[in-house]
Amino acid sequence: MKTIEQQIMSRVRRIYYMRTFLSPLALKLYASGVVVVLLMSLVSVPSVLANTPSDVWSGMQYLAHALLNTEFIVQALCLSVLVFAGMVVRDALRFVRTQQIITFV
């Protein structure tokens, strides 16, 4: 039989892990991972990179044309990857900013 202390500590651990794995940042990372896996299943990235010209400007033009001439689902997945990346960067900057305020105050 568990003592009351063990029961309480097991609930505290459960809440801690749920907050950690279901935090807004974690959910954004999970969603972006799913989107990247879906994108990788639809697009042959090694083939796209092999066909990309070595010149930077030409390479950017090639990638833009390749993106614009793909199916709608690929375009939507690419856009969602960019949106999730922006959200994660925003959260990271907020975290750094609040850490600096706490450290220097």
C-alpha positions as CSV (number, residue, x, y, z in Angstrom):
1,M,0.0,0.0,0.0
2,K,1.2,3.5,-0.8
3,T,1.6,6.0,1.9
4,I,-0.1,9.4,1.5
5,E,3.3,11.0,0.7
6,Q,3.9,8.6,-2.2
7,Q,0.4,9.2,-3.6
8,I,0.9,13.0,-3.4
9,M,4.4,12.8,-5.0
10,S,3.2,10.6,-7.8
11,R,0.4,13.1,-8.6
12,V,3.0,16.0,-8.5
13,R,5.2,14.1,-10.9
14,R,2.3,13.3,-13.2
15,I,1.3,17.0,-13.3
16,Y,4.9,18.1,-13.8
17,Y,5.3,15.7,-16.8
18,M,1.9,16.7,-18.3
19,R,2.8,20.4,-18.1
20,T,6.2,19.7,-19.6
21,F,5.0,17.6,-22.5
22,L,1.8,19.5,-23.1
23,S,3.3,23.0,-22.9
24,P,2.5,25.4,-25.7
25,L,6.1,25.2,-27.0
26,A,6.1,21.4,-27.0
27,L,2.8,21.3,-28.8
28,K,4.2,23.6,-31.5
29,L,7.2,21.5,-31.9
30,Y,5.1,18.3,-32.1
31,A,2.9,19.9,-34.8
32,S,5.9,21.1,-36.8
33,G,7.4,17.6,-36.6
34,V,4.3,16.1,-38.0
35,V,4.1,18.7,-40.8
36,V,7.8,18.1,-41.6
37,V,7.2,14.3,-41.8
38,L,4.2,14.8,-44.0
39,L,6.2,17.1,-46.2
40,M,9.1,14.7,-46.5
41,S,6.7,12.0,-47.5
42,L,5.4,14.1,-50.4
43,V,8.7,15.8,-51.6
44,S,12.0,14.1,-52.5
45,V,14.3,16.6,-50.8
46,P,17.5,15.0,-52.0
47,S,16.3,15.2,-55.6
48,V,15.4,18.9,-55.2
49,L,18.7,19.7,-53.6
50,A,20.6,17.7,-56.3
51,N,18.8,19.8,-59.0
52,T,19.4,23.1,-57.3
53,P,22.1,25.3,-59.0
54,S,25.2,26.1,-57.0
55,D,24.8,29.9,-57.6
56,V,22.9,31.4,-54.7
57,W,20.6,33.7,-56.7
58,S,19.8,30.9,-59.2
59,G,19.3,28.4,-56.4
60,M,16.8,30.7,-54.7
61,Q,15.0,31.3,-58.0
62,Y,14.9,27.6,-58.6
63,L,13.5,26.8,-55.2
64,A,10.9,29.6,-55.5
65,H,9.7,28.2,-58.9
66,A,9.8,24.7,-57.6
67,L,7.6,25.7,-54.6
68,L,5.2,27.8,-56.8
69,N,4.7,24.9,-59.3
70,T,4.0,22.2,-56.7
71,E,0.6,20.9,-55.5
72,F,-1.4,23.0,-53.1
73,I,-0.9,20.5,-50.2
74,V,2.9,20.9,-50.5
75,Q,2.6,24.7,-50.6
76,A,0.3,24.6,-47.5
77,L,2.7,22.3,-45.6
78,C,5.7,24.6,-46.5
79,L,3.8,27.6,-45.3
80,S,2.8,25.9,-42.0
81,V,6.4,24.9,-41.4
82,L,7.4,28.6,-41.7
83,V,4.5,29.7,-39.4
84,F,5.5,27.1,-36.8
85,A,9.2,28.1,-37.0
86,G,8.2,31.7,-36.6
87,M,6.2,30.9,-33.5
88,V,9.0,28.8,-32.0
89,V,11.5,31.7,-32.6
90,R,9.1,34.2,-31.1
91,D,8.7,32.0,-28.0
92,A,12.5,31.5,-27.7
93,L,13.0,35.3,-27.9
94,R,10.4,35.9,-25.2
95,F,12.1,33.3,-23.0
96,V,15.5,34.9,-23.5
97,R,14.1,38.4,-22.8
98,T,12.3,37.3,-19.6
99,Q,15.4,35.4,-18.4
100,Q,17.5,38.6,-18.9
101,I,15.0,40.7,-17.0
102,I,15.0,38.2,-14.1
103,T,18.8,37.9,-14.1
104,F,19.6,41.6,-14.1
105,V,16.8,42.8,-11.8
